[in-house]
Amino acid sequence: MEIRKFLNDNRKVIVGVAILAIAGGLVLSFRSNHQVSRPVTQAFFSDDDGQTTFVDDVNTVAPFDHGGKPACLVRMYKTKNGEVFIAWLERYTERGRKQATQLLLDRKQGAPVDVELSGDLAFEIEVKRPHEGEWVRRDSPAGMDIVNKITSPDGSEIVSSVDP
């Protein structure tokens, strides 16, 4: 009965403490769930089938000439144990490279983006795993396997993609 009497006699204090506890919980939840995102301005590329990588402007249209060799975009991931690895390499077809280059040029000049053309570019991308096989269209069954069935070299769980 003493607890009930204490609660009845101190209702305002109890309500205040409860409100503070809920507010504190909300603040902690918000902070842990909302990381500040920054725009991605750089990407990984490779000119030797993924043996090595280098960083360049994310708007660089691959393939492009890098020291006399064709360079492609690299998609990197990190495992639960912290290992970073290349999941696949990516480049545009010749037609896609021309379209992407034109879209970037139009955007730099302030022209409106051709949404239809921009959407068509998704069908002009080729992918491959590093050190394996031939380039295949990303929208083909083989290409979909490459981008959707990512496996780490050591078989550990993949936790996130990696940006420079």
C-alpha positions in Angstrom: 0.0 0.0 0.0 2.9 2.4 0.6 3.8 2.2 -3.1 0.3 3.0 -4.1 0.2 6.0 -1.7 3.6 7.2 -3.0 2.4 7.0 -6.6 -0.9 8.8 -5.8 0.9 11.5 -3.8 3.6 12.1 -6.6 1.6 11.8 -9.8 3.2 14.9 -11.4 6.7 13.7 -10.7 5.9 10.2 -12.0 4.4 11.6 -15.2 7.4 13.9 -15.7 9.9 11.0 -15.3 7.9 8.8 -17.7 7.8 11.6 -20.3 11.6 12.1 -20.0 12.2 8.4 -20.3 10.1 8.1 -23.4 11.7 11.2 -25.0 15.2 9.9 -24.1 14.4 6.6 -25.7 13.1 8.3 -28.9 16.3 10.4 -29.1 18.5 7.4 -28.7 16.5 5.4 -31.3 16.6 8.3 -33.8 20.4 8.7 -33.4 21.2 5.0 -33.8 18.9 4.6 -36.8 19.7 7.7 -38.8 23.2 8.1 -40.0 24.1 11.3 -41.9 24.4 10.4 -45.5 26.8 12.2 -47.8 26.5 12.3 -51.6 28.6 9.8 -53.4 31.1 11.7 -55.6 33.7 9.0 -56.3 33.7 5.3 -57.3 36.1 2.4 -57.6 37.4 1.4 -61.0 39.8 -1.2 -62.4 41.8 -1.4 -65.6 43.2 -5.0 -64.9 40.1 -7.2 -64.4 39.9 -6.4 -60.7 43.5 -7.1 -59.7 43.8 -3.5 -58.5 41.4 -0.6 -58.1 41.6 3.1 -58.2 39.2 5.9 -57.4 37.8 8.4 -59.9 34.8 10.6 -60.3 31.5 8.7 -60.0 30.3 10.4 -63.2 33.1 8.8 -65.3 31.5 6.7 -67.9 33.0 3.2 -68.1 34.7 1.8 -70.1 37.2 4.7 -70.4 40.8 4.8 -71.3 43.1 4.7 -68.2 46.8 4.7 -69.1 46.1 3.0 -72.4 43.9 0.3 -70.9 40.1 0.1 -70.7 38.8 0.8 -67.2 35.5 -0.4 -65.8 33.4 0.3 -62.7 34.0 -1.9 -59.7 31.2 -2.9 -57.2 32.8 -3.6 -53.8 31.2 -5.1 -50.7 32.2 -5.8 -47.1 31.7 -8.9 -45.1 30.6 -9.3 -41.5 34.2 -9.9 -40.5 35.4 -6.7 -42.3 36.8 -8.2 -45.5 36.3 -5.9 -48.5 36.1 -7.7 -51.9 35.1 -7.0 -55.5 31.7 -8.6 -56.3 31.6 -7.6 -60.0 32.9 -5.3 -62.7 30.5 -3.2 -64.7 30.7 -1.2 -68.0 28.4 0.2 -70.6 28.0 -1.3 -74.0 29.3 1.1 -76.7 25.8 2.3 -77.4 25.2 2.8 -73.6 28.5 4.6 -73.2 27.6 7.1 -75.9 24.1 7.7 -74.4 25.5 8.1 -70.8 28.1 10.5 -72.0 25.5 12.6 -73.8 23.2 12.6 -70.7 26.0 13.8 -68.5 26.9 16.5 -71.0 23.2 17.6 -71.2 23.0 17.7 -67.4 26.2 19.8 -67.1 24.7 22.3 -69.6 21.4 22.5 -67.6 19.3 20.6 -70.2 16.4 18.6 -68.8 17.2 14.9 -68.3 15.6 12.6 -70.9 14.0 10.2 -68.4 13.2 7.7 -71.1 16.8 7.6 -72.4 18.0 7.5 -68.8 15.8 4.4 -68.1 17.0 2.7 -71.3 20.6 2.9 -70.0 19.9 0.1 -67.6 19.6 -2.3 -70.6 23.0 -1.1 -71.9 25.2 -2.4 -69.0 27.5 -5.4 -69.0 28.8 -7.2 -66.0 31.3 -9.9 -65.0 32.9 -11.3 -62.0 36.6 -10.4 -61.6 39.0 -12.9 -63.2 36.1 -15.0 -64.6 34.3 -15.5 -67.9 33.1 -13.0 -70.5 31.1 -9.8 -70.1 27.3 -10.4 -70.1 24.4 -8.0 -70.2 23.2 -7.2 -66.7 19.6 -7.8 -67.6 20.4 -11.4 -68.9 19.9 -14.4 -66.6 23.7 -14.8 -66.3 24.0 -11.0 -65.5 21.2 -11.2 -62.9 23.0 -14.1 -61.2 26.2 -12.0 -61.0 24.5 -9.0 -59.3 21.9 -10.8 -57.2 23.9 -13.8 -56.0 26.9 -12.1 -54.4 29.2 -14.4 -52.5 32.2 -13.4 -50.5 35.5 -15.1 -51.1 35.4 -16.8 -47.7 31.7 -17.5 -47.6 31.0 -15.0 -44.7 27.9 -12.9 -44.5 27.8 -9.7 -46.6 26.8 -6.6 -44.6 27.1 -3.6 -47.0 28.4 -2.2 -50.2 31.5 -0.1 -50.1 32.1 3.4 -51.5 35.4 5.2 -51.6 
